[in-house]
Amino acid sequence: MNKLAIAGGLPVRDAAQNPWPKWPVWDQAEETGLLQVLSSGVWSYNGPKEVEFNQAYADFIGSKYCISAANGTVTLQLALEACGIGLGDEVIVPGLTWQATAAAVLDVNARPVFADVDRRTWCIDPQDVRAKISPATKAIIPVHLYGCMADMDSILAIAKEHALFVIEDCAHKHGGEWKEQKAGAIGDIGSFSFQLSKLLTAGEGGALTTSSAELWEKLDALRNCGRRPEQGGEEQDKGAGVYDDDGNFIQSGNYRLTDFQAALLLEGLRRLPQQNALREENAAYMNSLLQQIPGVEPMFHDARETQKVFFNYSFRYNSAEFDGLPADTFRRALMAELGCHIESCYEPLNDCSLYRPHTKPARHKLSEDYWRQIDPDTARLPVCEKVFKEQAVCFHHLVLMADKSGMEQIAQAIGKIRTNVAELILQPEVV
Ligand SMILES: *Cc1c(COP(=O)(O)O)cnc(C)c1O
């Protein structure tokens, strides 16, 4: 009667009849903005929309400066370069993140060192950060992953103790707050992505936030072929150019974005606070519903997270409460009931199909010694592995933009799988 959709029954939500919200969101305002750029002829290079966006985003984040850039991978790379990090240096990153967080460290010829994550939030575990510090450590990159935030009090305390830079990877956290300070304004530099799946998007794009005039000047030069910034008030008087620590002019490439992207970002930024509020409300409702179902556990939220922001909605699955049903089958059964995409978390970086650092020494003719030092097989990440293999259930944030009945259907679908789990386990072709 109540047959599971994966076994041929009727789904809880017929997504063809009742589609989930679409992402990205746009209307006439984006069209107008894009056409303004088109007819202006100023399609790139510190155009009026880019200048306006940089100011608006710095104001939104609460940082003194914002510099937009091509994407959220190069922003990490430029942040590391601005901090003077390179060959021989180590940077501590979480083992559970999009591969770019670690790849950016390789891009400056430094060594990523993986720390395990907190099992309650899946964000970098400060205790393991401490254990991974060596004389070569120069920076920590906490990632505010999915719906949670890294414990910034502990990260800042460790960084202070060891004189390390803190670069926040805020690719999932446009507007999230820790003790009323926005992600991206807490560490030395914030790195944002505006890739299509992200909470603020121009298809591609990225931004760097900082309140240090010195870092800002370097970052701006680094994203623009080494040229010194064109605006910046007091910094204008500083002198002849942008210099590295040895007094040399910065050599760099082109990491700029276009004014078309800035036009989209300006409109997206106007919508972001309301969208964040809707997602937060629905996530809280989802959590209250999940709390009533054994075997699924909402993510933990620290009381210091004063503004929660959800790049996705995730929860923790416990197969023991589902007669041992593997997490992967659970996710497939849930997708069939709901008609939306559901996945595990990112692959841990010690065994990630896209993170293959051993290709770099060969391509760039670097030493074998370097390869040994960046071998990801040497990392031990038990929590990351357990979360990825056994626990993580992640929805894209678009489901959090549906109405309350959508949240109820998710809970209902989980309940339906739980009720019918015995039947599912008897079907080897499904499991
Ligand atoms: C998306 C993402 C990035 C990289 O951003 P791109 O704009 O896609 O280059 C970096 N870190 C994390 C955690 C991300 O999710």
PDBQT file of the ligand as one rigid body, heavy atoms in Angstrom, charges set to zero:
ROOT
HETATM    1  C1  LIG A 501      33.059  26.236  -4.301  1.00  0.00    +0.000 C 
HETATM    2  C2  LIG A 501      34.153  26.156  -3.298  1.00  0.00    +0.000 A 
HETATM    3  C3  LIG A 501      35.429  26.688  -3.531  1.00  0.00    +0.000 A 
HETATM    4  C4  LIG A 501      35.904  27.150  -4.872  1.00  0.00    +0.000 C 
HETATM    5  O1  LIG A 501      35.143  28.043  -5.500  1.00  0.00    +0.000 OA
HETATM    6  P1  LIG A 501      35.052  28.132  -7.113  1.00  0.00    +0.000 P 
HETATM    7  O2  LIG A 501      34.431  29.479  -7.284  1.00  0.00    +0.000 OA
HETATM    8  O3  LIG A 501      34.202  27.017  -7.578  1.00  0.00    +0.000 OA
HETATM    9  O4  LIG A 501      36.436  28.072  -7.650  1.00  0.00    +0.000 OA
HETATM   10  C5  LIG A 501      36.342  26.692  -2.494  1.00  0.00    +0.000 A 
HETATM   11  N1  LIG A 501      36.042  26.151  -1.314  1.00  0.00    +0.000 NA
HETATM   12  C6  LIG A 501      34.852  25.584  -1.052  1.00  0.00    +0.000 A 
HETATM   13  C7  LIG A 501      34.584  25.025   0.303  1.00  0.00    +0.000 C 
HETATM   14  C8  LIG A 501      33.873  25.551  -2.048  1.00  0.00    +0.000 A 
HETATM   15  O5  LIG A 501      32.697  24.974  -1.808  1.00  0.00    +0.000 OA
ENDROOT
TORSDOF 0
